[in-house]
């Protein structure tokens, strides 16, 4: 299948006639160059900022039927599928919609933007359905821009058989130089969505500035099911990206899920424990907590105890409230691990991780009173619920190894009110950092990862998905950073968009099935 991503220049709703002409001209060019599937960005017509120049915006909508008819004719003329982002007025609702034409010029699918971004709420009504559609190359799904920040949406499409997800976007950016434009969805979100679901992503964006306000990223791209960029445009050109994609290519399957553990994802927002956490009063001066993570190697329990003693003491010197020790490379029973570190604890909480055998791993949260939390790596035939443990420094959870690559796990912890999620890993993977940044920012929580792998590093990431502290690669080291409950209690991304309140839990029931 030959894809054509039509990266069109942004324009004001005042110039809707010019936008029409440009859309049709670019589609003709794609057709003449043999495209099988052409894609135009979110709100290509008439513009994105629906509440600005509203008189001209609504006047432009009067030409929707005529424009869609012309697009259908081009699809038929070149036997080409077309996906286009457009604003439509339905009844008394303005909708941000993506429409698919088949090779006969017939509309076969449409989807509405669900996760409304920023001022979208001033004009658009959100969608609540996530469906796939059939093509000669296999099933596909479609999302619009900020929907890519919600892990449930792409997951539902993948579970229903999508081999590729088309993402129509107006990704925004900011820089003194347009060539430097970037965006979290471009940097890691979409790579993670592709990799965690093992689907292709075709992301078509506008470029340029709309109404002297919205700076569009450009960088239209194709990403494979391993999360790798296959092809992309720059941020500063209006152009067409052609890319051959084989949806039959085998990239393996997503990691095995445990849907019976994900029931909290489908809860209505008002029933979620995190909502209480979000609304609790916080005194900032009394919630300035410091978390440490340690990178070291130990060959046996005796060496582990010696190094743990040193770094627990060093954590206290650094005013750390929680210290995260690396996963052991040897086997140790929980009682043995507890005895090796508990005698050195004063006021801090220590999180220690080991394995009983090659299949069973566990983590202990220990303070001076004893074990206050225990976690087990989720096993396929012996699943245990996720435990969000309340401490004086916020609620904490632990995940193991490639559990980071399963979006539902971190999501469940966040919805239970988790403030910090500790990631104990045994090896380094290419996509680890992208997953770390995405899990932190899509859930607005802190993530702390350390690893027992040779040449790896320990990292602390804030709720915006930014690195706060990182160890030297492969070096024995302790790192520390503020982990403020007030920061992770704020789930807003921009005004009008919230990672909890913007969810539609009742529409995610598909996640509870295999």
C-alpha positions as CSV (number, residue, x, y, z in Angstrom):
1,X,0.0,0.0,0.0
2,X,1.3,3.4,-1.0
3,X,0.4,6.0,1.6
4,X,0.4,9.7,0.8
5,X,0.4,12.1,3.8
6,X,-0.6,15.6,2.6
7,X,1.1,18.0,5.0
8,X,-0.8,21.2,4.2
9,X,-0.1,24.7,5.4
10,X,-2.3,26.1,8.1
11,X,-4.6,29.0,7.2
12,X,-7.2,31.1,8.8
13,X,-10.9,30.4,8.4
14,X,-11.0,33.8,6.5
15,X,-9.2,32.0,3.6
16,X,-11.4,28.9,3.4
17,X,-11.7,29.2,-0.4
18,X,-7.9,29.0,-0.8
19,X,-7.9,26.0,1.6
20,X,-10.5,24.2,-0.5
21,X,-8.4,24.7,-3.7
22,X,-5.2,23.6,-2.0
23,X,-6.8,20.4,-0.6
24,X,-8.1,19.4,-3.9
25,X,-4.9,20.2,-5.8
26,X,-2.8,18.1,-3.3
27,X,-5.2,15.2,-3.6
28,X,-5.0,15.3,-7.4
29,X,-1.2,15.3,-7.1
30,X,-1.2,12.3,-4.8
31,X,-3.6,10.4,-7.1
32,X,-1.4,11.1,-10.1
33,X,1.5,9.7,-8.2
34,X,-0.2,6.4,-7.6
35,X,-1.2,6.8,-3.9
36,X,-3.5,4.0,-2.6
37,X,-4.5,5.9,0.5
38,X,-4.2,9.7,0.9
39,X,-4.5,11.4,4.3
40,X,-5.2,15.1,5.2
41,X,-4.8,16.5,8.7
42,X,-7.3,17.3,11.5
43,X,-9.7,20.2,10.6
44,X,-8.0,20.7,7.3
45,X,-11.2,22.5,6.4
46,X,-12.1,25.2,7.1
47,X,-9.5,25.6,9.9
48,X,-8.8,24.5,13.5
49,X,-9.7,27.6,15.6
50,X,-13.4,27.3,15.2
51,X,-14.2,29.9,17.8
52,X,-12.1,32.5,16.1
53,X,-13.4,34.4,13.0
54,X,-16.6,32.4,13.8
55,X,-18.7,34.3,11.2
56,X,-16.4,33.2,8.4
57,X,-16.0,29.7,9.9
58,X,-19.7,29.0,9.9
59,X,-20.0,30.5,6.4
60,X,-17.3,28.1,5.2
61,X,-19.3,25.1,6.6
62,X,-22.0,25.8,4.1
63,X,-19.7,24.5,1.4
64,X,-19.0,21.2,3.2
65,X,-21.3,19.0,1.0
66,X,-19.9,20.4,-2.2
67,X,-16.3,19.9,-0.9
68,X,-16.9,16.3,0.2
69,X,-18.5,15.5,-3.1
70,X,-15.4,16.8,-4.9
71,X,-13.2,14.7,-2.6
72,X,-15.3,11.7,-3.4
73,X,-14.9,12.3,-7.1
74,X,-11.1,12.4,-6.7
75,X,-11.2,9.1,-4.7
76,X,-13.2,7.5,-7.5
77,X,-11.1,9.0,-10.3
78,X,-7.9,7.5,-8.9
79,X,-9.3,4.4,-7.2
80,X,-7.8,5.9,-4.0
81,X,-8.9,5.8,-0.4
82,X,-8.9,9.2,1.3
83,X,-9.0,10.3,5.0
84,X,-9.8,13.9,5.7
85,X,-10.2,16.0,8.8
86,X,-13.1,18.5,8.6
87,X,-15.5,20.4,10.9
88,X,-19.1,19.6,10.5
89,X,-22.3,21.0,12.0
90,X,-24.7,18.3,13.0
91,X,-28.0,19.4,14.5
92,X,-26.9,21.9,17.1
93,X,-23.4,20.4,17.5
94,X,-20.1,21.3,15.9
95,X,-18.0,18.2,15.5
96,X,-14.3,17.7,14.8
97,X,-14.6,14.7,12.5
98,X,-12.3,12.4,10.4
99,X,-14.0,10.9,7.3
100,X,-12.8,8.0,5.1
101,X,-13.7,7.6,1.4
102,X,-13.2,4.3,-0.3
103,X,-11.9,3.8,-3.9
104,X,-15.4,4.2,-5.2
105,X,-15.7,7.7,-3.6
106,X,-18.1,6.5,-1.0
107,X,-17.9,7.5,2.7
108,X,-17.3,4.3,4.6
109,X,-16.2,5.5,8.0
110,X,-16.1,8.5,10.3
111,X,-14.9,9.2,13.8
112,X,-15.2,12.2,16.1
113,X,-12.4,13.6,18.3
114,X,-12.9,12.3,21.8
115,X,-10.1,13.9,23.9
116,X,-10.9,17.5,23.3
117,X,-7.8,19.7,23.6
118,X,-7.6,23.1,25.2
119,X,-10.1,25.5,23.6
120,X,-11.7,22.6,21.6
121,X,-14.3,22.6,24.4
122,X,-15.4,26.1,23.4
123,X,-16.8,24.8,20.1
124,X,-16.7,21.1,19.6
125,X,-18.8,18.2,21.0
126,X,-16.7,15.1,21.9
127,X,-17.1,11.7,20.3
128,X,-17.5,8.5,22.3
129,X,-17.1,5.7,19.8
130,X,-13.9,3.9,18.7
131,X,-14.5,1.6,15.7
132,X,-12.4,0.0,13.0
133,X,-13.1,-0.2,9.3
134,X,-12.2,-2.6,6.5
135,X,-9.8,-1.9,3.6
136,X,-8.2,-4.1,1.0
137,X,-5.0,-4.1,3.1
138,X,-6.6,-5.0,6.4
139,X,-8.6,-3.4,9.2
140,X,-7.7,0.1,10.2
141,X,-8.7,2.5,13.0
142,X,-8.7,6.3,13.1
143,X,-8.0,8.8,15.9
144,X,-7.7,12.6,16.0
145,X,-4.7,14.4,17.6
146,X,-5.0,14.4,21.4
147,X,-6.8,11.1,21.3
148,X,-3.3,9.7,20.9
149,X,-2.6,10.8,24.5
150,X,-5.4,8.4,25.8
151,X,-4.0,4.9,25.9
152,X,-7.5,3.3,26.0
153,X,-8.5,4.6,22.5
154,X,-5.7,3.1,20.5
155,X,-5.8,-0.1,22.6
156,X,-9.5,-0.6,21.8
157,X,-8.9,-0.2,18.0
158,X,-5.9,-2.7,18.2
159,X,-8.0,-5.2,20.2
160,X,-10.6,-5.0,17.5
161,X,-8.1,-5.9,14.8
162,X,-6.7,-2.7,13.4
163,X,-3.4,-3.2,11.7
164,X,-2.8,0.5,11.2
165,X,-4.1,3.6,13.0
166,X,-4.5,6.8,11.0
167,X,-3.9,9.8,13.2
168,X,-5.1,13.2,11.8
169,X,-3.5,16.0,13.9
170,X,-2.8,19.6,14.5
171,X,0.1,19.0,16.8
172,X,1.2,22.3,18.3
173,X,4.7,23.5,19.1
174,X,6.7,26.5,20.1
175,X,10.3,27.6,19.3
176,X,12.2,30.6,18.1
177,X,13.0,28.6,14.9
178,X,10.4,26.6,13.1
179,X,13.0,23.9,12.2
180,X,13.2,23.2,15.9
181,X,9.5,22.5,16.4
182,X,8.8,19.4,18.5
183,X,6.0,17.9,20.6
184,X,5.6,15.1,23.1
185,X,3.3,13.1,20.7
186,X,6.0,13.3,18.1
187,X,8.9,12.6,20.5
188,X,7.4,9.6,22.3
189,X,3.6,9.2,22.6
190,X,2.9,7.9,19.1
191,X,6.0,5.6,19.1
192,X,4.7,4.1,22.3
193,X,1.1,3.7,21.0
194,X,2.5,1.8,17.9
195,X,4.8,-0.4,19.9
196,X,2.5,-1.3,22.8
197,X,-0.2,-2.3,20.4
198,X,2.0,-3.6,17.5
199,X,0.2,-1.5,14.9
200,X,1.3,0.9,12.2
201,X,0.7,4.6,12.7
202,X,0.2,7.1,9.9
203,X,0.3,10.6,11.4
204,X,-0.7,13.6,9.1
205,X,-0.1,17.1,10.4
206,X,-0.4,20.7,9.3
207,X,2.5,23.0,9.2
208,X,2.7,26.8,9.7
209,X,0.9,29.2,12.0
210,X,-2.9,29.6,12.1
211,X,-4.3,33.1,13.0
212,X,-0.9,34.2,14.5
213,X,-1.6,31.8,17.4
214,X,-1.4,28.0,16.8
215,X,2.1,26.9,15.6
216,X,1.6,23.5,13.9
217,X,4.4,21.0,14.2
218,X,4.5,19.5,10.7
219,X,6.7,16.4,10.8
220,X,4.0,14.1,9.3
221,X,5.3,10.6,9.9
222,X,4.8,6.9,9.5
223,X,5.8,4.7,12.5
224,X,6.1,0.9,12.4
225,X,4.8,-1.5,15.1
226,X,8.2,-1.5,16.8
227,X,7.7,2.2,17.4
228,X,10.4,3.3,14.8
229,X,10.1,6.2,12.4
230,X,9.9,4.8,8.9
231,X,9.6,8.1,7.1
232,X,8.8,11.7,8.0
233,X,8.6,15.3,6.7
234,X,10.3,18.3,8.3
235,X,8.5,20.9,10.4
236,X,8.8,23.7,7.8
237,X,7.6,22.4,4.4
238,X,4.2,22.0,2.8
239,X,4.7,18.7,1.0
240,X,3.4,15.2,0.4
241,X,5.1,12.2,2.1
242,X,4.9,9.0,0.2
243,X,5.6,5.8,2.0
244,X,5.1,2.1,1.1
245,X,3.6,0.1,4.0
246,X,3.1,-3.7,4.2
247,X,0.4,-4.4,6.9
248,X,1.1,-8.2,6.6
249,X,4.7,-7.8,7.9
250,X,5.1,-9.7,11.2
251,X,6.3,-7.6,14.1
252,X,5.1,-10.0,16.8
253,X,2.2,-9.5,19.2
254,X,1.6,-7.1,22.1
255,X,2.4,-8.4,25.6
256,X,-0.2,-10.6,27.2
257,X,-2.8,-8.7,29.0
258,X,-4.7,-9.5,32.3
259,X,-8.1,-7.9,31.6
260,X,-9.6,-9.2,34.9
261,X,-7.4,-6.7,36.7
262,X,-8.4,-3.7,34.7
263,X,-12.0,-3.1,36.0
264,X,-11.2,0.3,37.5
265,X,-10.5,1.6,34.1
266,X,-14.2,1.4,33.2
267,X,-15.4,3.2,36.4
268,X,-17.2,6.5,36.2
269,X,-14.8,9.3,37.2
270,X,-16.8,10.2,40.3
271,X,-16.1,6.7,41.7
272,X,-12.4,6.8,41.3
273,X,-10.1,6.9,44.3
274,X,-7.9,9.4,42.4
275,X,-10.7,12.0,42.4
276,X,-10.5,12.2,46.2
277,X,-6.8,12.5,46.0
278,X,-7.2,15.3,43.4
279,X,-9.6,17.2,45.7
280,X,-7.7,16.9,49.0
281,X,-6.2,20.1,50.4
282,X,-2.4,20.1,50.3
283,X,0.0,22.4,52.2
284,X,3.0,22.7,49.8
285,X,5.5,23.5,52.5
286,X,4.7,20.2,54.3
287,X,4.7,18.0,51.2
288,X,8.2,18.6,49.8
289,X,9.3,15.0,49.6
290,X,12.6,13.7,48.2
291,X,12.9,10.4,46.5
292,X,16.2,8.5,45.8
293,X,17.0,5.7,43.4
294,X,20.2,3.6,43.5
295,X,22.1,1.9,40.8
296,X,24.6,-0.8,41.9
297,X,25.5,-4.4,41.3
298,X,25.7,-7.1,44.0
299,X,26.7,-10.8,43.4
300,X,25.0,-12.1,46.5
301,X,22.9,-11.2,49.5
302,X,25.9,-10.3,51.7
303,X,27.2,-7.8,49.1
304,X,23.6,-6.5,48.6
305,X,23.3,-5.8,52.3
306,X,26.6,-4.0,52.5
307,X,25.8,-1.7,49.6
308,X,22.2,-1.2,50.8
309,X,23.4,-0.1,54.2
310,X,25.7,2.5,52.5
311,X,23.1,3.9,50.2
312,X,20.3,4.0,52.9
313,X,22.7,6.0,55.0
314,X,23.6,8.2,52.0
315,X,19.9,8.7,51.2
316,X,19.3,10.0,54.7
317,X,22.3,12.4,54.3
318,X,20.6,13.7,51.1
319,X,17.3,14.1,53.0
320,X,15.6,11.4,51.0
321,X,12.2,10.2,52.2
322,X,12.1,7.1,50.0
323,X,15.0,5.1,48.6
324,X,14.6,2.6,45.7
325,X,17.1,-0.2,45.6
326,X,18.0,-2.1,42.4
327,X,16.5,-5.5,41.6
328,X,18.8,-8.3,42.8
329,X,20.3,-10.6,40.2
330,X,20.2,-13.5,42.6
331,X,17.2,-15.2,44.3
332,X,16.2,-14.3,47.8
333,X,13.1,-15.1,49.9
334,X,11.1,-12.1,51.1
335,X,12.2,-12.8,54.7
336,X,15.9,-12.8,53.7
337,X,15.6,-9.5,51.8
338,X,13.7,-7.9,54.6
339,X,16.3,-8.9,57.2
340,X,19.2,-7.6,54.9
341,X,17.9,-4.0,54.8
342,X,15.4,-3.4,57.7
343,X,18.0,-3.1,60.4
344,X,19.4,0.1,58.7
345,X,16.2,2.0,58.3
346,X,15.4,5.0,60.4
347,X,12.8,7.5,59.1
348,X,12.8,6.6,55.4
349,X,10.9,4.0,53.3
350,X,13.0,1.5,51.5
351,X,11.8,-0.3,48.4
352,X,13.7,-3.6,47.8
353,X,13.1,-6.0,44.9
354,X,14.2,-9.6,44.4
355,X,13.1,-12.9,42.9
356,X,12.1,-16.2,44.4
357,X,13.0,-17.9,41.1
358,X,13.3,-17.0,37.4
359,X,9.5,-16.6,37.1
360,X,8.4,-15.0,40.4
361,X,9.5,-11.5,41.5
362,X,8.4,-9.4,44.4
363,X,9.0,-6.0,45.9
364,X,8.8,-4.9,49.6
365,X,8.2,-1.4,50.9
366,X,9.8,-1.3,54.4
367,X,9.8,1.4,57.1
368,X,11.0,1.2,60.7
369,X,7.7,-0.5,61.7
370,X,8.1,-3.4,59.2
371,X,6.7,-4.3,55.8
372,X,4.1,-1.7,54.7
373,X,3.6,-3.0,51.2
374,X,4.3,-6.0,49.0
375,X,3.9,-6.4,45.2
376,X,4.3,-9.4,42.9
377,X,5.0,-9.5,39.2
378,X,1.8,-10.3,37.4
379,X,1.9,-13.9,36.3
380,X,-0.4,-15.2,33.5
381,X,-2.0,-17.9,35.6
382,X,-1.8,-16.3,39.0
383,X,-2.9,-12.7,38.6
384,X,-3.0,-10.6,41.7
385,X,-4.6,-7.1,42.1
386,X,-2.4,-4.1,41.9
387,X,-1.7,-2.5,45.3
388,X,-1.5,1.2,45.8
389,X,0.1,1.7,49.2
390,X,-0.5,4.9,51.2
391,X,2.6,6.4,52.9
392,X,3.4,9.6,54.6
393,X,5.0,10.7,51.2
394,X,2.1,9.9,48.9
395,X,0.6,6.7,47.5
396,X,3.1,4.3,45.8
397,X,3.1,1.3,43.5
398,X,5.7,-1.0,41.9
399,X,5.8,-2.6,38.5
400,X,8.3,-5.1,37.1
401,X,10.3,-5.3,33.9
402,X,8.1,-5.3,30.7
403,X,5.0,-4.4,32.7
404,X,6.0,-0.9,31.7
405,X,5.0,-1.8,28.2
406,X,1.3,-2.6,29.1
407,X,-0.6,0.7,29.4
408,X,-3.4,-0.7,31.6
409,X,-1.1,-1.4,34.5
410,X,0.2,2.1,35.1
411,X,-3.3,3.4,34.3
412,X,-4.9,1.3,37.1
413,X,-2.3,2.6,39.5
414,X,-3.0,6.2,38.6
415,X,-6.8,5.8,38.9
416,X,-6.2,4.3,42.4
417,X,-4.5,7.5,43.3
418,X,-0.8,6.5,42.9
419,X,1.6,9.4,43.3
420,X,4.8,7.6,42.5
421,X,5.2,4.4,40.4
422,X,8.5,2.5,40.8
423,X,9.7,0.5,37.9
424,X,12.1,-2.3,38.7
425,X,13.7,-3.7,35.6
426,X,16.2,-6.5,34.9
427,X,17.3,-5.4,31.4
428,X,17.6,-2.5,29.1
429,X,15.3,-2.1,26.0
430,X,15.5,0.3,23.1
431,X,12.1,1.9,23.9
432,X,12.4,2.1,27.7
433,X,12.8,5.9,27.9
434,X,9.9,6.6,25.5
435,X,7.7,4.4,27.6
436,X,8.9,6.0,30.8
437,X,8.1,9.5,29.6
438,X,4.7,8.4,28.1
439,X,3.6,6.6,31.2
440,X,4.5,9.5,33.4
441,X,2.8,12.2,31.3
442,X,-0.3,10.3,30.2
443,X,-1.0,9.6,33.9
444,X,0.5,12.7,35.4
445,X,2.5,10.8,38.0
446,X,6.2,10.4,38.9
447,X,8.0,7.3,37.6
448,X,11.2,6.1,39.1
449,X,13.0,3.4,37.1
450,X,16.2,1.4,38.0
451,X,17.7,-1.7,36.4
452,X,19.9,-4.6,37.2
453,X,21.1,-4.6,33.6
454,X,24.8,-4.0,32.7
455,X,25.3,-0.5,31.3
456,X,21.8,0.7,32.2
457,X,20.9,3.7,34.3
458,X,18.4,4.8,36.9
459,X,16.0,7.6,36.1
460,X,13.4,9.8,37.8
461,X,10.7,11.3,35.6
462,X,8.2,14.0,36.6
463,X,4.4,14.1,35.7
464,X,5.1,16.1,32.6
465,X,7.3,13.3,31.3
466,X,10.5,15.1,31.8
467,X,13.7,13.7,33.3
468,X,14.4,15.2,36.7
469,X,17.5,13.1,37.5
470,X,19.5,10.3,35.8
471,X,22.5,8.3,36.8
472,X,25.6,8.0,34.7
473,X,25.3,5.0,32.4
474,X,26.6,1.8,34.0
475,X,27.9,3.7,37.0
476,X,27.2,2.9,40.7
477,X,25.3,6.0,41.9
478,X,22.4,7.3,43.9
479,X,20.2,10.1,42.4
480,X,17.5,12.2,44.1
481,X,14.6,14.4,43.1
482,X,11.6,16.2,44.5
483,X,8.4,14.1,44.2
484,X,5.6,16.5,45.2
485,X,2.1,15.1,45.8
486,X,0.7,18.5,44.8
487,X,2.2,18.1,41.4
488,X,0.9,14.6,40.7
489,X,-2.5,15.5,42.2
490,X,-2.9,18.1,39.4
491,X,-4.1,16.0,36.4
492,X,-4.7,19.0,34.1
493,X,-2.5,19.1,30.9
494,X,-3.8,22.4,29.5
495,X,-7.0,24.3,30.4
496,X,-9.9,22.1,29.3
497,X,-7.9,18.9,29.1
498,X,-7.4,16.6,32.1
499,X,-6.1,13.0,32.1
500,X,-8.8,11.9,34.5
501,X,-11.8,14.2,33.9
502,X,-11.4,13.9,30.1
503,X,-11.7,10.1,30.3
504,X,-15.0,8.3,29.3
505,X,-14.7,5.2,31.5
506,X,-18.0,3.7,30.5
507,X,-16.8,3.5,26.8
508,X,-13.7,1.5,27.7
509,X,-15.5,-1.8,28.5
510,X,-13.7,-3.5,25.5
511,X,-10.5,-3.4,27.6
512,X,-12.0,-6.0,30.0
513,X,-12.1,-8.7,27.3
514,X,-9.2,-10.6,25.8
